[in-house]
């Protein structure tokens, strides 16, 4: 289960319609485009999208610091890991 979904389902105000849509998606193995739009809109409205983005940014900063420490310890820049972090980045952070 994704972090975003766990956050949403643990919110006391999580929408019953979304819970039902997610249950149907689990049972049927897919969601329609309109169901996906409803779920995405509710995720945005509840604030879990912003919380997830914030958490990802925190992880990105932590990984960047760890990579800096590794490079200092080894005396070598690791361009492979730097490129990977850049590709995984969610936007400007550090």
trRosetta pair geometry for C-beta under 8 A, 3 or more apart (Angstrom, degrees):
i j d omega theta_ij theta_ji phi_ij phi_ji
1 5 5.2 -117 -179 85 91 125
1 6 5.5 108 124 -59 117 92
2 5 4.5 92 60 8 86 104
2 6 6.9 -150 94 -6 44 85
3 6 5.8 -57 -149 36 29 111
3 7 6.4 32 154 -20 65 105
3 52 5.8 136 102 -122 111 100
3 55 6.7 -132 155 88 150 154
4 7 5.9 -55 -153 34 28 112
4 8 6.4 25 153 -17 63 109
4 43 6.4 25 171 -150 116 130
4 48 5.4 112 -158 145 74 114
4 49 6.9 32 -137 -92 122 50
4 52 4.5 -9 -85 -76 91 149
5 8 5.7 -55 -147 37 32 111
5 9 6.1 23 160 -13 67 110
5 22 7.7 136 -146 -134 116 146
6 9 6.1 -60 -141 42 26 104
6 10 6.2 17 162 -12 63 115
7 10 6.2 -73 -151 42 23 104
7 11 6.8 34 153 -37 62 101
7 48 4.4 152 103 -135 124 113
7 51 5.9 175 -162 90 160 137
7 52 6.8 -143 14 -62 151 92
8 11 5.9 -50 -159 11 33 115
8 14 5.4 105 163 -115 71 120
8 18 7.4 -84 160 127 131 145
8 42 7.6 84 -151 122 131 100
8 43 6.0 -60 -85 -111 138 79
8 46 6.0 96 -123 86 86 157
8 48 4.7 -62 -67 -36 84 168
9 14 5.8 54 -118 -105 30 174
9 19 7.3 106 -119 -102 88 96
10 14 7.7 97 47 -31 21 134
11 14 4.6 121 70 -48 92 89
11 46 6.0 149 66 -172 172 129
11 48 7.2 -115 -31 -61 137 115
13 46 6.9 174 92 -126 105 102
14 18 6.6 -102 173 68 87 124
14 19 6.5 91 130 -53 111 106
14 42 7.9 77 -156 159 66 123
14 46 6.9 23 -103 -114 64 153
15 18 4.2 81 78 5 104 107
15 19 6.9 -170 97 -9 56 82
15 42 5.0 -92 17 -144 141 140
15 46 7.8 -125 -15 -61 97 123
16 19 5.4 -51 -149 35 39 115
16 20 6.3 39 153 -19 68 104
17 20 5.8 -56 -152 37 31 111
17 21 6.4 33 150 -20 65 105
17 38 6.9 -88 128 165 116 134
17 42 7.7 -173 78 -72 99 150
18 21 5.5 -51 -145 36 34 113
18 22 6.2 34 155 -18 66 105
18 38 6.8 -164 -94 132 79 98
18 39 5.5 117 -139 -113 99 70
18 42 4.7 -125 -70 80 140 166
19 22 5.8 -56 -148 38 29 110
19 23 6.4 32 152 -21 63 105
20 23 5.6 -51 -147 34 32 113
20 24 6.4 33 153 -18 65 104
21 24 5.7 -55 -150 37 31 111
21 25 6.3 33 151 -21 64 106
21 31 6.7 55 169 -128 98 119
21 35 4.9 171 -159 -160 120 105
21 38 6.2 174 -67 87 168 127
21 39 5.9 -144 102 -65 140 104
22 25 5.5 -51 -146 35 33 115
22 26 6.5 37 153 -21 64 102
22 39 6.9 110 -65 -112 89 129
23 26 5.7 -53 -152 33 31 112
23 27 6.4 25 152 -14 65 108
24 27 5.7 -59 -147 41 32 108
24 28 5.8 7 163 1 70 115
24 31 7.6 98 95 -104 95 79
24 35 7.5 -111 81 -139 124 152
25 28 6.2 -64 -130 51 24 94
25 29 7.5 -105 176 69 54 6
25 30 6.4 -93 -147 115 77 15
25 31 4.2 -19 -104 -63 119 95
25 35 6.8 170 -67 136 110 143
26 29 7.8 24 -179 -70 21 36
28 31 7.9 120 74 -73 117 44
31 35 4.1 -127 -175 92 101 125
31 36 5.1 128 111 -58 124 81
31 39 7.1 -22 -174 -4 164 140
32 35 4.6 97 52 5 77 103
32 36 7.0 -139 94 -5 41 86
33 36 5.6 -54 -149 35 32 113
33 37 6.5 35 152 -22 64 103
34 37 5.6 -49 -149 32 35 114
34 38 6.6 38 151 -20 64 101
35 38 5.7 -51 -152 33 34 112
35 39 6.4 31 152 -16 66 106
36 39 5.8 -55 -147 39 32 110
36 40 6.1 31 156 -18 66 110
37 40 5.8 -57 -143 40 29 110
37 41 6.1 30 158 -20 65 108
38 41 5.9 -58 -148 37 26 110
38 42 6.4 23 155 -16 63 108
39 42 5.9 -59 -150 38 29 109
39 43 6.4 33 152 -22 65 105
40 43 5.6 -50 -147 33 32 114
40 44 6.5 31 154 -17 64 104
41 44 5.8 -55 -150 37 32 110
41 45 6.1 30 153 -19 66 109
42 45 5.5 -53 -140 39 33 112
42 46 6.1 29 160 -18 66 109
43 46 6.1 -60 -145 38 25 107
43 48 5.2 -80 -161 64 76 109
43 49 5.2 92 137 -48 97 97
44 47 8.0 44 172 -63 30 24
44 49 5.0 -7 -98 7 57 142
47 50 5.3 -52 -164 41 66 113
47 51 6.0 67 139 -23 83 104
48 51 5.3 -52 -142 41 39 114
48 52 6.0 44 157 -23 69 104
49 52 5.9 -55 -149 35 27 111
49 53 6.4 29 152 -18 62 107
50 53 5.7 -53 -147 37 31 113
50 54 6.3 35 153 -22 64 106
51 54 5.6 -53 -148 35 31 115
51 55 6.4 32 153 -19 64 105
52 55 5.7 -54 -149 36 32 111
52 56 6.4 33 152 -18 65 105
53 56 5.7 -54 -148 37 31 112
53 57 6.4 34 152 -21 64 105
53 90 6.3 -174 -148 153 81 152
54 57 5.7 -54 -150 34 30 113
54 58 6.6 34 150 -21 63 103
55 58 5.5 -50 -151 32 34 115
55 59 6.6 33 151 -17 65 103
56 59 5.7 -53 -150 37 34 111
56 60 6.3 39 150 -23 65 105
56 90 5.1 72 119 -17 130 149
57 60 5.5 -51 -147 34 33 116
57 61 6.5 35 154 -19 64 102
57 90 6.2 -95 -73 61 75 124
57 91 7.7 -36 -97 59 105 89
57 93 5.0 -176 -154 -115 94 138
58 61 5.9 -54 -151 34 30 110
58 62 6.4 29 152 -17 64 109
59 62 5.6 -57 -147 39 33 113
59 63 6.2 32 155 -19 67 106
60 63 5.8 -54 -145 37 29 110
60 64 6.3 31 154 -20 63 107
60 85 7.1 123 -151 -165 83 97
60 88 7.4 -172 -107 110 101 98
60 89 6.1 90 -142 -122 140 68
60 90 6.7 -134 -43 19 149 93
60 93 5.4 84 98 64 129 158
60 94 6.9 -176 123 6 95 119
61 64 5.7 -55 -148 35 30 113
61 65 6.5 29 154 -17 64 105
61 93 5.8 -116 -65 144 90 121
61 94 4.9 140 -114 -56 78 138
62 65 5.9 -54 -150 36 30 110
62 66 6.4 30 152 -19 64 107
63 66 5.6 -54 -147 37 33 113
63 67 6.3 35 154 -20 66 104
63 85 6.0 -179 120 -115 122 117
64 67 5.7 -52 -148 35 30 111
64 68 6.5 35 151 -20 63 103
64 85 6.3 125 -84 -175 78 152
64 93 7.9 175 -8 94 148 109
64 94 5.0 162 72 88 163 147
65 68 5.6 -52 -151 34 33 114
65 69 6.5 34 151 -19 65 104
65 94 7.9 -95 -46 -172 79 158
66 69 5.6 -52 -150 35 34 113
66 70 6.3 37 151 -21 65 105
67 70 5.5 -50 -146 35 34 115
67 71 6.3 33 155 -18 65 105
67 78 6.6 -121 -161 57 99 118
67 81 5.5 -173 -126 125 123 129
67 82 6.8 142 164 -78 149 69
67 85 6.6 -85 -27 -39 160 150
68 71 5.8 -57 -148 37 29 110
68 72 6.4 30 153 -19 64 106
69 72 5.7 -55 -149 37 30 112
69 73 6.2 30 154 -20 65 108
70 73 5.7 -57 -148 37 29 111
70 74 6.2 6 161 -1 66 112
70 78 6.7 -17 109 -1 120 138
70 81 7.9 5 78 68 146 165
71 74 6.2 -64 -138 48 28 96
71 75 7.7 171 169 -13 55 3
71 76 6.4 -113 -145 84 72 42
71 77 5.4 26 -142 -107 128 45
71 78 5.9 -133 -84 2 96 89
72 75 7.5 25 -174 -71 26 43
74 78 7.8 60 61 -48 144 105
77 82 7.2 -8 173 -25 96 138
78 81 4.3 23 121 26 118 111
78 82 6.3 150 95 -19 66 88
79 82 5.2 -53 -140 40 38 116
79 83 6.0 42 158 -23 69 103
80 83 6.0 -54 -151 34 26 109
80 84 6.5 27 150 -18 61 107
81 84 5.4 -52 -147 36 36 115
81 85 6.3 38 154 -19 67 102
82 85 5.8 -54 -149 37 31 110
82 86 6.3 34 151 -21 64 106
83 86 5.5 -53 -148 35 32 115
83 87 6.3 32 154 -18 66 106
84 87 5.8 -56 -147 37 30 110
84 88 6.3 17 157 -9 65 112
85 88 5.9 -64 -143 45 30 104
85 89 6.4 56 151 -55 63 91
86 89 5.6 -30 -155 -9 32 122
89 93 7.2 -157 -154 13 102 112
90 93 7.5 54 62 -37 83 127
